[in-house]
């Protein structure tokens, strides 16, 4: 029996133009294009050991402790990617994974976790002579997408773009591509994640995506997102922070408006989410700072600001925003350069 061992560190990401809704055909095919900042500090490290054998056996360790609850998701993932690499269904897996951020802190651990696992699988495929180096990252992005749509973007930095769009050359629904045509102000942009609520979401993202198919605003939303991708391309190149703020905040609120207009409807924001948003707005009105927020599918707030404003923004967090975080918790992060082999 042959044993393979590999390890990757892959970051989470935060979408600026949001992916919400899937096409009925295929697996994890987005209804609209999306683009995200790749984070630097919030990452998942995964060591994968695969022993070849006839049947499939999976053990998952999270922070050194067995997590049998994760096994069904990984088993589903392996069956999904078996069309690309049939060997994945024959082996004894030990998936030893850990996050650099607190578990259940509301950061997209599925993006970082599934991309790290996909990269490990690709390493093994390469070692077995089934994958060429020039196809490595694109294949990893395809596999990652089959585990978690947003995971496809985590392969690359400083930004990842996913979903076919005529204005983004090489874009595809099947995989993400790196996006680097950006002004220098965005290459080290800061993101402090304000942890309003660490608990389990009342509605999972998977369920939320499914509810969009009957949403009366869905078609208009998909068209809006494609238009916003055109505007975002110009903004990222010019470094126009006022336009960036307007578009990013609108996208965040549109995401949550789709949740509130689904059937059944649901709300993932908390009262303190709104207090943080209002505090950021008041600060921007008062001092003309170029700071803004975005939201993922949850209550926590991603507070975005230029690296040059880091000292002032951190002081504002300590003085004004930390009071709205659960136990005063927040995580400082910034734009990073994507996944790395360990």
N, C-alpha and C positions, 0 to 999 in steps of 0.2 A: 504494500500500500504506500502510495506517495503522499507526503505531507507538504503543504504549502503554508507559508506564514508571511503576512505583509501587514503594514500599518499606514494609515493616512490620517491627517488632520484636515478637516474641512469646516469652513465657517458657515454661520447663518447669513441671511441677507434680508434686506428690508426693501420691499417694492415701492417705487415712486409712482408709477402707473400700475394699477392693481390688476391681478388676474383673479377673476371671480366668475365661475361658470365654466362648464365643460361641454364640448360638442358630444352628441350622442354616439358618433362613430369613433372607434378606436378606444385606447386606454389612456386616460390622462391627457386628452387633447384639449387645449385651451380655446375658449370662445373668443378671446381677444389677446392681443399681444401685451407684453408687460416688460418692465425694465426695473432693475434694482441696484442699490448700492450693496456691494459685498462687504461684510463686516470683517474686522481684524481680530478682535479679542474673543468674541463669543463664538466658540467653535467646538466641534465634537472630535475627539480622538478615538479611532477605532483600530484595534488589532484583530485581525482575522486569521484563524488557523483552520485549514480545511484538510481533512484526512479523507482520501478517496475510499469509498466503499459503495456497495450496491444500493443501499437505501439512504433516505434523508433523515438526518438527526441534527437538531439545533439546540445549542445551549447559549444563553445570553447572560452576560455579566454587565451590570451597570454599577459603576464606581466600585467594582470588586464583588458585588453581591448578585446572586442569581436573580433574574427577572423573567420568570416564565410567562408573564403577561405580554412580553414583547415577541414571543416566539411566533404566534399566529401571523402577525404583520410581516415578519421576515420570511416566513414560509410562503405567504401570498406573493411577496416580492420575488422570491426565487422562482416560483412557478411562472410569474409574468415575464421574467427575463430569460426563461429557458428557451424561448424561441430564438434568442440571440446566441446564447451559450448553453446548449443542452447539458453540458457536464455539471451544471450547478445543482441538478437534482440527485446527484449521486455523491454523497459525502457526509462526513460528520463535521459540523461547524461549531466552532467556539468563537463567539462574537464578544470581545472584551472592549467595552466602550465607556467613555466618560466625557462629561461636558465641562467646559471651563466656566460655565455660568450655572447658577443654582437650578436644580431640577424643578420643574413646574413654575419657573419664573416668568412664563409667558413669552419667551423668545422662541422662535421657530426652530425647535430642536429636530423636527422631522426633516427640514431642509438640510441642516448640517449632518444629521445622523445618516440619512439615506444616501446623501452624496458621498460621505466617507465610505460607506459600505460598498457603493457602486464602484468607487475607485479601487478598493481592495479586490473586488471581483475582476476588474479589468487587469490589475497587476497579475493575478493568477492566470487569466486568459493569455496575457502576453507571454508569461513564462512557459505556458503550454504550446506556444507558437500559433495561437489562434487570433492574435491581434497585433497589428503593426503599430509602431510608435506614432506614426503620423495620424492614425485614426483614434488614438488613445482617449483624448479628452472629449471628442465628440461622442464616442461610444459611451464613455462614462456618463455624459450628460443624458444620453438616451436612457440608459439604465436607471439613473437617478430619477428621471421624470416618471418612470414606471412605479417608483416607490412613493414619491411626493412631487407634485408638479413643480413647486418652487425650488426643489432640490436641484433641478436641472441648471439653475442659474448660479448655484454656489460653487460650481467647478472653477469659475473664472473671477478675476478681479481686474480693475477696480469696480467694474459694473458687468452685469449679465443681462442679456436681452433674450426673451423667449416668446415664440409665437410668430407665425408668418405675417410679415408686413411689407408692402411694396417699397417703403422708404428705408428699410433696413436690409442691406445687401447680405445675402446668405442666411437670412432668418428662416426659421422652420418651426412647425408645431411639434416636431419630433424631438428637438434638442435646443438648448440655448447656445448662444454665441457670445464671445467676449465683446464688450463695447468700450472703446478707448478714445473716441473722438470727443474729448471733454476738456473744458477749460481747467486751468490749474487750480482754481478755487475748489473744484469738486474732487480733486485727486486725494485730498486728505481731510475731507469734510468730516465733522464730528457727529456722533449719534450717541446721546445718553438715553438709555432705556429706563424710563420711570416706572417702577413696578407698583402699579396701583392695586393689582390683584394677582396673587400667585396660584390660586386654586384652579381646579378643572373648569373649563368653559362649559356653560350650560348647553351649548350646541356646538358640535365639532365642525371643523372646516369642511370635512367630507360631506356631512349632512347639509351644511350651508350651501355648498356648491350645487348639490342636487335640488335644493328648493328653488334655485334660480330659474330652472326650466319652465316653471309656471308663473314666474314673476311678470306682471304686465309691463314693466319697464325694461325688461332684459334686452330686447332688441335694440332699443335706443341706447342703452348702456354700452353694448358692444361697439356700436358705431362711435359713441363718444370716446371710448378708450382708444380706438384706432386713430381718431383725430388728435387726441391728447399725445399719442406717441409721436406724431409729426411735430407738434409744438415742443415736446420735450427734447427732441433731437436738436432743434435750433437753440433752445435754452442752454442745454449742456455744452454746446460749442461756444456760445457767446459769453457764458458766465453771468447772465442776467438774473440776479438773485431775486429781484421783485417778481419777475415772471415765474421763477422757480417756486417761490413761496406760494403764490396764488394757485398754481397748478397742483403742487404736491398736497396742499391742504384740501383743495377741492376733491382730489382723488380719494383722500382718506375719508372724508365725510360722505362721499358718494358710495364708497364700500359699505359703510354702516347704514346708509339709507336703503340700500338693497336688502339688507337683513331685516330692517324694520318694515319693508313692504313685501316681504315674502309671505307665503301662506303654508304653514303657520308662521307668523311674524315672531321676531325675537330681538333682544337688545343685549349686546355684549359689553357696551360701555357701562361704567359705574359713575356715580355722582362725582367722585374725585377725578375721573377722566375729564369731565366737563370743566371742573375747577382749574385743572392744569391748562387746558386749552384757553380758557378765558384769561388766565394769568399771562400766558404767552402773548395773546392778543393785546392785552393792556400794556405789557412791557414794550411791545413793538410800536404801539401808538404813542407811548410816552417818550421813548428814547430813540425811535427810528432804527432799531437794531434789525439786522437781516437774519432773524431766527424764526423757525417755524416748527410745526409738528407733523408727524404722520402717524397712522395707526395701522396695526395689523388686525387680524380677525380676533380681537380680544380687547381687554380693558386697558392694557398698558400703553403708554405714550412714548413714541420715539421723538426725542427733542433734537432737532437738527440745527447745526450752526457751523460757520466757517472756523477753521483751525485758528485763524488770526484772532478770533473772539473768545478763545477757549477760557482764559482766566475770568473774564467778565461773565461768561455763560455759566461757568461752574459756581461762581459766587451767587448768581441768581438762583441756581438749583438749590444750593444750601439754604439760602435765605427765604425763598418763596415756594419752591416746588416740592422739596423733600417732605414737607408736612402733609402732602396729599398722597404720598407713597406708603404702601403697607410696611410698617416698622421703619419708615424713612429710607427704604431700600431703593437703590438705583445702580446702574452699571454704565460706566463710561466706555465708549467704544468709538471707532472711527473707520473710515473706508480702508479696506485691506486688498491684498492682491490674490486672493483665492486659495484653493486647496494646496497642500504640500505633502509630499511623500516623507514618511519618517524612517 
